[in-house]
Amino acid sequence: MNAHEIDYRIFGEEMQYVEIELDPQEGVVAESGSFMMMNDDVKMNTIFGDGSNQETGLLGKIFSAGKRILTGESLFMTVFTNEGQGKKQVSFASPYPGKIVPIDLSEFGGKFICQKDAFLCAAKGVSIGIEFSKRLGRGLFGGEGFIMEKLEGDGMAFIHAGGTMAKKVLQPGEILKVDTGCIVGFTKNIDYDIEFVGGIKNTVFGGEGLFFAKLQGPGTVYIQSLPFSRLAGRVLAMAPQNGGDKGEGSILGGIGNILDGDNRF
């Protein structure tokens, strides 16, 4: 089915949200947990899969929804539909600091591939599926496993990038090497593979992992400066139970925490 034509506005700088404007009977599909607010006449409906193919029978819908388990996502998605008169708005928020990126699938040949937790929402009619890696190295060491998400159709989709987002347009044969966790998504013509860092010192002492992601054009690539896994890792490393509470470098240690108000009695 053709995707619904939706208008949108993105608000904020570091903690953004996107406001989708819906004409009567227009809808938007979103991941569970991304909803922020909506007008009264916008109705929420939980469905199997993404609702892009209404003609599919029960088994087809179960299969479509079941594929989402492979990406670590819920079996269900939520559709928000304007059932009132006139234009209505529904908003979705980014899950952590970063940028919301609008993707017009009609400008990218009807397909965009993204990491499995980057998708935020899309116009109803956009298909949200899975993209299997056909290369063993990419599957084992690519950071996202064998499976990424693919967005297909002719409508608008919105993805989230952690930190600051960089957009790179690669010419035919041009290569970009990226930390595997920093990839947000790329267009369908990008050739994606894994390359060993090389060198004993780099491997043992480099601290940047053993592999690069190698992206070769032509196509467009979106890169994030702060993957959520990196942010979560730093937070966990600083947790007291993991030995991260070092008194912020003060020679007073725990006494310093008492003085600066970090500890409460």
Buried (B, 14 or more C-beta within 10 A) or exposed (E): BEBBEBEBEBEEEEEBBBBBBBEEEBBBBBBEEBBEEBBEBBBEEEBBBBBBEEEBEEEEBBEBBEBBEEBEBBBEBBBBBBEBEEEBBBBBBBBEBBBBBEBEBEEBEBBBBBBBBBBBBBBBBBBBBBBEBEEEEBBEBBBBBBBBBBBBBBBBBBBBBBBEBBEBEBEEEEEBEBBBBBBBBBBBBBBBBBEEEEEEEBEEEEEEBBBBBBBBBBBBBBBBBBBBEBBEEEEEEEEEEEEEBEBEEEEEEBEBBEEEEEEEE
